[in-house]
Amino acid sequence: MSPTPSTSTALLARKDFEDAIRSKMIWAVMGVFVFLMGIIALGAATDNLSDADSTEVIGVVADIGGLLLIPIMALLVGYMAIVGERQSGSLRVLFGLSHGRWNVFAGKFVSRLAVIAVASVVASLVGVGIALALFQDVPIATFLGFSVLTVLLGMAFTAIAVGVSGVVASRMQAMAGAIGSYIAFTLVWHPAVTALHYLLEGELPGLEAPDWYFFLLSLNPLEAYRAAASELAGQFIWPMLGWQNMVEDVPEETASDPEALLVSSRVGGELPFYLSEPFAGIVLLCWIAVPLAIGYWRFERADLN
């Protein structure tokens, strides 16, 4: 008897999850992930405990985990999800067992997502655990919001990796797509938006900038996550490689203020919805849906012979 579509997807997801979770690379990355965040968050929180706040742990965990390790791990876990089976010829075996293309695609995404969800939850629990151990007053709602953002970020980069894997036809193309997407988000996006500001306004963005500038920045999943996490922590979380110093005209004395660089401080008046924490969640959801839709659309029409 052929499996039903839902059963087929569940069977493929379970099998693929079991295979992925046995990977030594994944366990090594998760080990480094937890170790670094634990050491860095603990060191940051105990450096000057009398002046520290429990939400400062969010900034440290978001910086090392959310902006670096979770995206990289998601891309590593997901970039071979479809194209690996395609190159090895395993897809023909799966199709011969009455699994459809949608079942294969959805099962691969669900299995890789489960791996990253575990890593994201661990990251959040590390932050909450350190905060509970060092501080008496821990805002659970704030940490819950941060945890949701972290899981969504992991889902977004998993979707990007699986989407790329569904579009391309070779391992090298998948690797190039995964690496290229991370480079675009970390090295290209912010300078490109700043260049557009310079063309339109005739100057680099300063401490205050138009709403559209921050909106375009927030369409980057890493920027959306960072800005929302900064608002939750009540302190600015620096982007990867410190683009703020290099591409914005912000006074040095202001740059050292943890609150002055928050989007809510740089936008005049009330913070619009499209720059708020809930909108960051919407941006991340879009980065889950769109890459998956494109990846499946191409995979469903690909000639796999």
N, C-alpha and C positions, 0 to 999 in steps of 0.2 A: 504494500500500500504506500502510495506517495505521501510524504508529509504535507500538512497544510502549510500555507505561506507563513503564518505566525510561528508554527512549530519548527519549520525549516530555518527561519531566522534565529530562533532561540537556540537550536542545536548548533548552528554554525558559530554563533556568538560564544556559546559555552566552550566549544572545542577550541576556538581561536584564543579565548581568554586563558584557558589552561596552558596552551602553548606559549603565549606571550608572558605569562606570569612565571614560567620556568626560565626565562631568559636571565642569564647572569648579568648582562649589561643593565637591565632594568633594575635589578636589586642593587647593583653597584651605584647607579645614579640615585636611587632612592636613599641609599645609605649615606652618600655624600650630601644629598639634599637635607636630610634630617640632621646630620652632624654639623654642617655649616650653619644652618639656621639656629640650631640650639646654642652653639658656641657664640655666634655673633649677637643673637638676641640677648643671651645671658650677659655677655660683656657690655653691651649697650645699656642694658637696664640697670646693671650694678655699678656702672662707671660713676654715677653721681645720684645715688638712689634717693637722697633727700629731695632733690629737685625733679626727679623723673616722674612720669605719669604712665599708667598701665597702657594707655593707647600708643605710647611710643614704640611698644613692641610691634604693633601693626606695621609701622614704618619700616622697621628692620626686616621683618618677615616678608613684607611685600617687595622690598628692594632685592633681597637675595633669592627669594623663592619665586614670587610672582613675576618679576621682570626678567629673570634669568633662567632658573632651573626648570620651572614648570613648562614654559614655552618650548625650551630645547628638548626636554624629555618627551613632550607631546609630539613634536615633530619627528623625533627618533623612533618613537613607538608606532606612529601612524604612516610614515612616508612609504613603507613597503607593503602596506595592508592589502592593496589590490594588485599593484603591478608585480609584486613578488609571486603571487599565485599565477599571474598571467605569463610571466617569463618562464616559470618552472613547468607550465602545462597543467598545473593542478586544477585550473578552472574547468577544463574539459571533464575531469573526474567528478567535480562538484555538480556540473550540469547533467552529467550522466546519472547522478543520484537524485534527479528531479528537483534540484535547487535552482531557482531562477536567478537572474542577474540582480534583481532587487534584494532577494534574500541574502545573496553573497555580500552585496554592498552594505546593506543595513547591519548584517551580522558582524562584519569586520569593524564597522564604526562603533557598534555597541560594545564589542569586546575591548577595543583599544580605549574607548571612553571609560570603561570600568577600571582599567589600569590607571589612567590619569586621575580619575575621580578619587581613587584610593590615595594617590600621592598628594592631591590637593587637600583632601580631608586631613591627612597626616600633617601637612604644612600648617593648616589652621589650628589643629590640636596642639602642635608644638607651641604656637604663639599663645594660645589660651592657657596651656599648662604653665608656661613660664610666667605669664601675667598673674595667674592664680598663686603661684609659688612665691612671688616677690611683692605683690601688692594686695592690700586688703580690699580695696574698692576696684572691682573689675566690671566695666559696663558690658554685660553679656549681650545686649542688643547690638552694640557697636561691633563686637567681635563676631556676632552671628552675621551681620551685614557683610563684614570683611570675608567671612568664610564663603558666603554665597558668591561674592565677586570672584574669589579665588577659584572656586569650582567652575564658574562660568568661563573664566579665562582659560582654564585647562581644557574645557569642552571646545572652546573656539579654536584653539591651536590644534586640537585633535581633528576637528572638522576640516581645518585648512589642510592638514597633512593627508587625511584620507581623501579629500577632494582632489588634491594634486595627484595622489596615487591612482585615482580613477580616471584622470584625464590623460596621463602620459603612458608611454608604451615600453619604457625601459627603466632599469634601476638608476642609471646615471641621470636621466631626466627627472625622476622623482627626487633624487638627492639634490639636484640643482634647484628644483622648485621649492623644496623645504628650506634649504639654506638661503635662497634668494628672498623668500618671503620674510624670514627673520631679519635679514640685512635691510630689506626695505622698511620694515617697521622700526628698526633701531637706528639705522644710519641715514636713511633717505627721507623719511616722512617729515620729521620736524624741520630740517633745513629747507625742504621744498616748500612747506607752508610759510616759513619765514621769508623765503625768496619772493613768494607771491605777495606777502605783506609789504615787502620793500618796493616791489613794482607798483603796487596800488597806492601806497601811502608815502613813498619817497624816503622812508627811513626804516630802521630796524625796530621791531616791537620793543617798547620799554616796559616799565612796571605796569602801566595801563595799556591795554590794547583793545581793539574792537571785539565784540562778541563773536563775529564770524571767524576770527583767528583762532580762538579757543575751541570753537565748534569744529573747525576742520582738523585741529589737532586731536580732538576727542573721537574722531571717526577711526583712528588707529586703535586697535584693541588694547595694545600695551598702554597707550596714552589714556584711554578711557579708564582702564583699570587703575593706573597710577593716580590720575586726578581724583577719582572716587575714593581710593584708599587714603589719599592725602586729606581729603575732607573728613573722612571718618576718624583719622588719627589726629586731626587738628594741627598737623604740621606738614610742610612740604616734603614730598618724597622725590628725590632727584631722579631724572630720567637716566637711562643707560648712557654712559660716556659724558654725562653732564652737559648736554646740548644747551641748557639754559645760559651758561656762561659764554659759550662760543657763538651763538647765533642771536642772542637777544641783548639789548642795550639796557641792562639792569645794574644800578649802582652796587658796588661791592658791599657797602654797609647794609644795604637792603637784602642782598643775597644771603647774608648770614642770619636773617630773621626767619625762623621756621614757619611763621604764619603769613608773612608779607607776600610770599610767592604763591599762596593758595589762589585758585581761580576765583573764589568768592571774594578775595581781597583785591584782586586786580580788575574785576568788572565793576563798573559803577552801578550803584543801585542794587535792587534785588536780583539774586541769581536766577536767570531764566531756566525753565525746565530742561531745555536742551543742553544745559551745562551741569545738570544736577546728577546725584548718585543714581537715581532710578533710570535716567536716560543712559548712563554708562552701561547698565544692565541690558537695556534695549540694543545698544551698539554691539555688545558681546553676543546677544542672541542672533543678531543679523549675521555676525561673523561665523555663527554655527550653521545657520540655514542656507546662506548663499553659496559658500564653498561646497556644501553637500549637494545642493541642487545642481550646480554646474558639474561637479564630479560625476554624479549619477547620470546626468543627461548625456555626457560624453561617453561614459562607460556603457550605457544601455545601447548606444548606437555604434560602438566600436566593433571593428572586424577583428575577432580574437583568433582567427585561424593563422 
